[in-house]
Amino acid sequence: MFGAAGARASTTRKEWPISAPTTMDEAISLEIIEQRIDYRFQTGALLAQSLIHASVASSRVASNERLEFLGDAILGAVVCEHLYRRFPEELEGELTKIKSNAVSRRVCAEIAIDLGLADAVQLGKGMGDRSQLPQSLLAALFESVVGAIYLDGGMDPARDFILRCVCARIEDSARLGHQQNFKSVLQQSLQRKDLGTPTYVILDEQGPDHAKSFEICVELGGRRFKGCWGMSKKTAEQLAALEALVELGFAERADGGEVRLVPTA
């Protein structure tokens, strides 16, 4: 059931400190999360704490915030080492671009969704539906689990887990060239063509303060491009920049949904 990382863990461990969520709808068991992340914990309390949001914790220290802090550092170190070895001919600037995408809040949130971590997170009643969590909260779940695995088993299983989650995304970023940073690509493309500087206009916003969505468009020389919705201003701006890139002919969407940059002189 468990992969190589999980196999290194002891078969004896402390019992789960929490058997069921205290708020919202029923959460899945932590054993199911172990299966999804392919790692079996020796100390179940670490996994449990990685899935406790500050809104329901008895104190901030009891929440997953400290594990998120640690996991963020471990994630960055592992990805940097991997990039250094994987792309021996790339300069620091290009490695930084790929790394920024691979450990971005957006990517971490996508990984948390893929692993179904939100199905087990414990949240306060005011946080709403666990199926519509903010990107920042989802990203924190992934980083917290990274921190928990590191404390439980050390660097090797943490590295194995991280690389299973990000390697394919790193390869896509290196191949496609834009690292999902469409704002930067748009800025550079416009500068090369001397077309001016884009501005980002908020068209609408909806939702409660803790989970607000924004509709934003790019404005350039009096022209407004298609507006896009995002769970944060940053996400909406990136999507709006992509729309402008496509409309201006600087990028194109492939049939499979991939975004490719169009070579320009």
N, C-alpha and C positions, 0 to 999 in steps of 0.2 A: 504493500500500500504506500509506503513512504520510500522516497528516493535515497540517494547516497548520503545527502546531508542528514536526513532523518535517521538513517541507520546508525550514525555515530552516537546518537543520544542513548542514554541509559534507559532500560526498561522499567526502572523504578523512578518515581518522581513524586513531587508533592501534589496533593489533590488540588483540583480547581477551586479557587476561593469564591467563585461566583457560578451558580448553576443556571441562572436565568436572568434576563434583563429586568430592571425595575421600572422601566418606563416604555411607552409606545407599544407597538405591536411585538409579538413574540419573536425573539431573535433565534438564529440557529445556534447549535452547540459549538463550543470551541474546538471539539474534536473534528468537526466538519471543516473548520478553518485550517486545522493542521493538515488535513488531506488536500485542501486546495493549494496551500503554499508548499506542500511536499516537505514538511519538516515536523518532527515530533519533539515537543519540548520536554526537557527534564524537569523544569520548574514551570508548571502551568500558570503560576501567578504572573509571570512576565507577559505571556500572551494575553491573559485577561486584562492586565493593566494597559497594554497597547491599544485596547479597544474601548477604553473608558474616556469619554469626552469630559472636558472640564465642567460642562453644564449639569452633569449628574454626579460627579465625583464628590467625595466628602471634603476634599480640599484640592487645591491646584496641584499640590505635590502628588496626590493620589491619582491624578489623571494621567493621560498619555503624553503630556507636554514634554516631560524630561526625556522620555524615550524617543520622541520626535526629534528633539535637539541632538541626541546621540546618533540616531539613525541617519539624519541629514549629513552629518560629518562622515559616517562610514560609507554612505552611498557615494558621496563626492570622491572620497579616496579610492574606492574600488573602481569607479568609472574612469577616473584620471589614469590609474595604473593600466587599465585595460586599453584605453586609447593610446597611451604611450607605446605599448607593445604592439597593438594592432596596426597602427599607422606610423611606421618608423620614418617615413619620408615627409610627413606633414609638419608644418611649422606650428609654433605655439598658438598663433592666432586662429588657425583652422581647427586645431584641437579644442580650443576654448569654445568655438561656435558649436561644435558637435556636442561637447560636454554640457553646454548651457541648455541645449534642447533635451538631451538624454535625462537630465535630472530636473527639468523644469516642473513647475507645479502642475501644468497641464498633463505631462506624461505620467507623473506620479499618481495623479487622480485617475487617469485612464487605467493604469495598472491596478489600482485599488478596485476599480469597477470590474476589470477582467477577473480578478481573484474573488470578487464578491465579499470584500471585507465589510462593507456597509451592512451586510445581512446580520452581522454579529455585534456591531458597535452599540454601546449604551449611551443614550442621549437623554437630555432633559426634555420635559414635555413641551417646552417652547420652541424646540428645534424643528418641529414639523415632521414630515414624512421622510423616513430613512431612504426612500427611493429617489429623493430629489435633494440630495445634500450638496452644499457648496463645494466648489472645486478645492478650496483651501483645506476644508475638513477631510475630504477624500485623500488628498495628497499627504496630509498629516498621518492618516491611518497607515499608509504604505511605509512611510519613514519610521513610524513607531514600531511596526512589525520588524523592520530591518534592525532597529535598535534592540528589540527583544531577542531576536535570533542571535545577534552578536553577544549579548550578555549571557545567553543560555549556552551557546555552543562555541563561541569564539569566531575568529575571522573567516576560517574556511567555509563553514556553512553559510555565513552571512554573504560571503563573496559568491558562492554557488547560487544562492537565492537571487541576489541582485542581477547577476549575469543572465540567469534564465529569464528574467523579466525584461531586461533592457537591451540585450545583444541585437535582437532583430531590429529594434528601433534605431540603434546606433548605425547599423548597416544601411538602413533606409535613409537616414539623415545624411550619411556620407555620400550615398549614391545620388540622391536627388539634389543636394547642394544648397537647399534653402534652410534646413534645420527648423522648419516651421516658424521661422522668424520673418514673417511676411512684412512687418513694418520696416525692418531694416532693409530687406530686399527692395521694397517700394522706394524708400528714401534713396538708396544707391542708384536704382534704375532711373529715377527722375533727375538725379544730379548728373548722370552721364549724358542724358538728353537735354539738359538745361531746361527742364519743364516746370521748375518751381518747387515749392515745399508743400507737402500735404498737411492738412489739418483734419482733426477728428472731431466730429460733431455728434453730440448725444441727441438722438431723435426721440427717445422714449425710455422710460424705466418702469419696472413693475416688481411687485413682491415686497415682502417684509425686509427690514433692514439687514437681518442676518442672512438672507438668501435672495438678494435683489438681482434682477436681470436687467441688462441694458441693451438698447438698440442704438448702434453707432454707425455712421457712414464716413467715408473719406470725402473731403471737399478739396478741389484743386482748381485754381483759376476760375472760380465761380461755378464750376461743375460739381454736382454731387453724384457720387456713385451709389450703388445699391447698399442699403443699410443691412446690418447683420445683428442678430441677437446673441448674447453671451451671458454666462453666469457671473462674469466680472467685467469691469471696463477693459481690462487688459485682453481678455479673450475676445470680446466683441471688436476691439480695435484690430486685433490680428486677423479676424475673419473679414472685417471691412477692408483691410489692406489687401487681402487675397482677392477680394472681388474687384478692387481697383486694378490690381496686376493683371487679372484675366481680361477685364474690359479694355485695358490699354495694350493688350497683346504681349505683355512681358512674361506671362505664365499661361499654362493650359492645364486643363483637367483631363487625365486619361480615362478610359472607359472604366477601369477598376477603382476610380476615385483618387488616384495618386495625382499630386500636383508636380508638374515639371516646369522648370524655368525655360523660357525661349531664348536661345542665344541671340544677342544683339551686338551690333558693331560698336 
